[in-house]
Amino acid sequence: MSTQRRVTLRIQGTVQGVSYRESARQEALRLGLSGWVRNRSDSSVEATVEGEPGALEDFIRWCHSGPRMARVTDVARTDGQASGEFRTFTVERTS
């Protein structure tokens, strides 16, 4: 039985134009996570991430601060069951 989990995050604040997505990709890969991150048209950033629960929690903690120029005001999360559909962590197009 897999211990992998999935979390979908909505990060709000000054999170676009500050290298948030690329920094999130690097952090996710460092932690061994898979999934994607993208800008949203409402100026937030969204991420769907899968991996071991401890690594996911580390990533979520990182998301609360993000890269140096970011100013995060809120991180909303939705937990779910991992699908195993991702092989790596990518930056996707704006939704």
ZAZA-978984 format. One record per atom (N, C-alpha, C, CB): x, y, z; residue in three letters. Coordinates in steps of 0.1 Angstrom, whole numbers, padded with zeros to 4 digits, always signed. Last residue first. Glycine has a CB too. Layout:
// ZAZA-978984
XYZALA;...
This chain:
// ZAZA-978984
-0036+0294-0160SER;-0050+0289-0162SER;-0060+0301-0161SER;-0054+0278-0152SER;-0004+0293-0176THR;-0014+0300-0168THR;-0028+0295-0170THR;-0014+0315-0170THR;+0013+0262-0180ARG;+0007+0274-0185ARG;-0003+0280-0175ARG;+0000+0272-0199ARG;+0035+0248-0155GLU;+0025+0247-0165GLU;+0021+0261-0169GLU;+0013+0239-0160GLU;+0064+0233-0146VAL;+0058+0246-0146VAL;+0048+0246-0158VAL;+0068+0258-0147VAL;+0066+0200-0130THR;+0067+0210-0141THR;+0060+0223-0138THR;+0061+0204-0154THR;+0082+0172-0118PHE;+0075+0184-0114PHE;+0077+0195-0124PHE;+0080+0189-0100PHE;+0075+0139-0130THR;+0084+0149-0125THR;+0076+0161-0120THR;+0094+0153-0137THR;+0054+0122-0134ARG;+0068+0116-0134ARG;+0078+0126-0128ARG;+0072+0111-0147ARG;+0021+0117-0123PHE;+0032+0126-0126PHE;+0045+0119-0125PHE;+0032+0138-0117PHE;+0001+0099-0115GLU;+0001+0103-0129GLU;+0014+0111-0133GLU;-0011+0110-0132GLU;-0005+0090-0090GLY;+0007+0084-0096GLY;+0009+0089-0111GLY;+0007+0070-0096GLY;-0025+0099-0074SER;-0029+0092-0086SER;-0017+0085-0093SER;-0035+0101-0096SER;-0031+0102-0039ALA;-0021+0103-0050ALA;-0026+0094-0062ALA;-0007+0098-0046ALA;-0059+0116-0025GLN;-0052+0104-0028GLN;-0043+0106-0040GLN;-0062+0092-0030GLN;-0057+0149-0009GLY;-0064+0138-0016GLY;-0055+0126-0018GLY;-0068+0143-0030GLY;-0064+0181+0005ASP;-0057+0169+0005ASP;-0065+0158-0003ASP;-0054+0164+0019ASP;-0060+0214-0003THR;-0070+0204-0004THR;-0062+0190-0005THR;-0079+0206-0016THR;-0052+0246+0012ARG;-0048+0232+0007ARG;-0060+0223+0007ARG;-0038+0227+0017ARG;-0040+0279+0008ALA;-0052+0270+0010ALA;-0048+0256+0005ALA;-0065+0276+0003ALA;-0022+0303+0020VAL;-0020+0290+0013VAL;-0031+0281+0017VAL;-0006+0284+0017VAL;-0017+0338+0019ASP;-0025+0327+0023ASP;-0021+0315+0014ASP;-0040+0330+0020ASP;+0003+0357+0014THR;-0007+0360+0024THR;-0016+0349+0028THR;-0016+0372+0018THR;+0037+0360+0006VAL;+0026+0351+0006VAL;+0016+0355+0017VAL;+0030+0336+0009VAL;+0056+0376-0014ARG;+0049+0380-0001ARG;+0037+0372-0001ARG;+0047+0395+0000ARG;+0088+0370-0029ALA;+0074+0367-0027ALA;+0069+0373-0014ALA;+0071+0352-0028ALA;+0116+0373-0030MET;+0107+0385-0034MET;+0092+0382-0032MET;+0110+0388-0049MET;+0126+0347-0022ARG;+0129+0359-0015ARG;+0119+0371-0018ARG;+0143+0364-0018ARG;+0100+0322-0026PRO;+0113+0328-0029PRO;+0114+0342-0022PRO;+0115+0329-0044PRO;+0079+0310+0002GLY;+0083+0311-0012GLY;+0097+0317-0014GLY;+0073+0319-0020GLY;+0063+0308+0025SER;+0072+0320+0023SER;+0076+0321+0009SER;+0085+0318+0032SER;+0046+0287+0022HIS;+0041+0298+0030HIS;+0051+0310+0029HIS;+0040+0294+0044HIS;+0061+0268+0008CYS;+0051+0276+0000CYS;+0046+0288+0008CYS;+0039+0268-0004CYS;+0074+0255+0028TRP;+0082+0264+0019TRP;+0072+0273+0012TRP;+0090+0255+0009TRP;+0053+0240+0039ARG;+0059+0250+0047ARG;+0067+0260+0038ARG;+0069+0244+0057ARG;+0049+0224+0016ILE;+0038+0233+0020ILE;+0044+0244+0029ILE;+0026+0226+0028ILE;+0072+0209+0017PHE;+0069+0217+0006PHE;+0059+0228+0009PHE;+0064+0209-0006PHE;+0069+0195+0041ASP;+0081+0204+0040ASP;+0078+0214+0028ASP;+0093+0196+0037ASP;+0046+0180+0035GLU;+0045+0190+0045GLU;+0057+0200+0045GLU;+0045+0183+0059GLU;+0057+0164+0015LEU;+0047+0173+0012LEU;+0045+0184+0022LEU;+0033+0165+0010LEU;+0076+0149+0030ALA;+0081+0158+0020ALA;+0070+0168+0016ALA;+0086+0150+0007ALA;+0057+0135+0046GLY;+0067+0144+0052GLY;+0073+0154+0042GLY;+0078+0136+0058GLY;+0042+0119+0026PRO;+0036+0130+0035PRO;+0046+0139+0041PRO;+0028+0123+0046PRO;+0056+0117-0007GLU;+0056+0112+0007GLU;+0050+0123+0016GLU;+0069+0107+0012GLU;+0035+0130-0034GLY;+0048+0125-0028GLY;+0045+0119-0014GLY;+0059+0135-0028GLY;+0024+0156-0055GLU;+0023+0142-0050GLU;+0036+0138-0044GLU;+0018+0133-0060GLU;+0006+0186-0061VAL;+0018+0179-0058VAL;+0016+0166-0052VAL;+0026+0188-0048VAL;-0004+0213-0078THR;-0009+0200-0075THR;+0004+0192-0073THR;-0018+0194-0085THR;-0008+0248-0073ALA;+0001+0237-0075ALA;-0007+0224-0071ALA;+0013+0238-0066ALA;-0012+0282-0083GLU;-0018+0269-0080GLU;-0008+0258-0082GLU;-0031+0266-0088GLU;-0012+0316-0074VAL;-0004+0304-0079VAL;-0011+0292-0074VAL;+0011+0305-0075VAL;-0031+0345-0083SER;-0026+0335-0074SER;-0018+0325-0081SER;-0038+0328-0066SER;-0042+0362-0102SER;-0029+0366-0096SER;-0024+0356-0085SER;-0030+0379-0090SER;-0062+0350-0116ASP;-0066+0359-0105ASP;-0054+0363-0097ASP;-0076+0352-0096ASP;-0052+0332-0134SER;-0055+0346-0140SER;-0059+0355-0128SER;-0067+0344-0149SER;-0023+0316-0120ARG;-0038+0317-0123ARG;-0041+0331-0127ARG;-0046+0312-0110ARG;+0006+0298-0127ASN;-0001+0310-0124ASN;-0015+0309-0127ASN;+0006+0322-0131ASN;+0014+0264-0115ARG;+0011+0274-0126ARG;+0005+0287-0120ARG;+0001+0268-0136ARG;+0030+0233-0112VAL;+0026+0246-0106VAL;+0023+0255-0117VAL;+0038+0251-0097VAL;+0028+0197-0106TRP;+0029+0209-0114TRP;+0026+0221-0106TRP;+0020+0208-0127TRP;+0044+0166-0098GLY;+0032+0174-0100GLY;+0035+0186-0109GLY;+0027+0179-0087GLY;+0064+0152-0072SER;+0060+0153-0086SER;+0047+0161-0086SER;+0059+0139-0092SER;+0093+0153-0050LEU;+0079+0154-0053LEU;+0077+0155-0068LEU;+0073+0166-0045LEU;+0119+0155-0039GLY;+0114+0142-0045GLY;+0100+0142-0048GLY;+0118+0131-0036GLY;+0128+0178-0030LEU;+0121+0170-0020LEU;+0117+0157-0026LEU;+0110+0178-0014LEU;+0138+0189-0053ARG;+0148+0187-0042ARG;+0142+0177-0032ARG;+0152+0200-0035ARG;+0114+0193-0066LEU;+0124+0183-0071LEU;+0134+0179-0061LEU;+0131+0188-0084LEU;+0103+0214-0051ALA;+0096+0201-0052ALA;+0106+0190-0057ALA;+0085+0202-0062ALA;+0122+0234-0055GLU;+0120+0229-0042GLU;+0113+0215-0042GLU;+0112+0239-0033GLU;+0119+0238-0083GLN;+0132+0234-0077GLN;+0131+0228-0064GLN;+0142+0246-0077GLN;+0092+0247-0083ARG;+0097+0235-0091ARG;+0110+0230-0085ARG;+0098+0238-0106ARG;+0094+0270-0068ALA;+0086+0259-0063ALA;+0090+0246-0070ALA;+0071+0262-0065ALA;+0110+0286-0086SER;+0115+0282-0072SER;+0107+0271-0066SER;+0114+0294-0063SER;+0092+0288-0107GLU;+0104+0281-0109GLU;+0111+0277-0096GLU;+0114+0290-0117GLU;+0071+0302-0093ARG;+0068+0289-0099ARG;+0081+0281-0101ARG;+0061+0291-0113ARG;+0083+0326-0084TYR;+0077+0317-0074TYR;+0076+0303-0081TYR;+0063+0322-0070TYR;+0095+0348-0096SER;+0101+0335-0097SER;+0095+0324-0088SER;+0116+0336-0095SER;+0078+0370-0094VAL;+0089+0369-0084VAL;+0096+0355-0084VAL;+0083+0372-0070VAL;+0055+0370-0109GLY;+0066+0379-0113GLY;+0077+0380-0103GLY;+0060+0393-0114GLY;+0033+0363-0083GLN;+0036+0363-0097GLN;+0046+0373-0100GLN;+0023+0365-0105GLN;+0029+0367-0056VAL;+0034+0354-0060VAL;+0036+0353-0075VAL;+0026+0343-0054VAL;+0018+0383-0032THR;+0026+0387-0043THR;+0034+0375-0047THR;+0036+0399-0039THR;-0011+0362-0027GLY;-0002+0373-0022GLY;+0006+0378-0034GLY;+0008+0368-0011GLY;-0017+0327-0024GLN;-0021+0341-0027GLN;-0011+0351-0021GLN;-0035+0344-0022GLN;-0020+0295-0036ILE;-0011+0304-0029ILE;-0014+0318-0034ILE;+0004+0301-0032ILE;-0034+0265-0032ARG;-0037+0278-0039ARG;-0030+0289-0030ARG;-0053+0282-0039ARG;-0027+0231-0038LEU;-0025+0243-0031LEU;-0029+0255-0039LEU;-0010+0245-0027LEU;-0034+0198-0033THR;-0036+0209-0042THR;-0035+0222-0034THR;-0049+0208-0050THR;-0017+0168-0027VAL;-0022+0180-0021VAL;-0023+0190-0033VAL;-0013+0185-0009VAL;-0015+0133-0022ARG;-0017+0144-0031ARG;-0022+0156-0023ARG;-0026+0141-0043ARG;+0008+0107-0011ARG;-0004+0116-0009ARG;-0004+0126-0020ARG;-0005+0122+0005ARG;+0020+0074-0006GLN;+0020+0087-0013GLN;+0007+0094-0011GLN;+0022+0084-0029GLN;+0022+0050+0005THR;+0020+0061+0015THR;+0019+0075+0008THR;+0031+0061+0025THR;+0006+0022-0009SER;+0014+0034-0011SER;+0011+0044+0001SER;+0012+0040-0024SER;+0008-0012+0000MET;+0000+0000+0000MET;+0009+0012+0000MET;-0010+0000+0012MET;
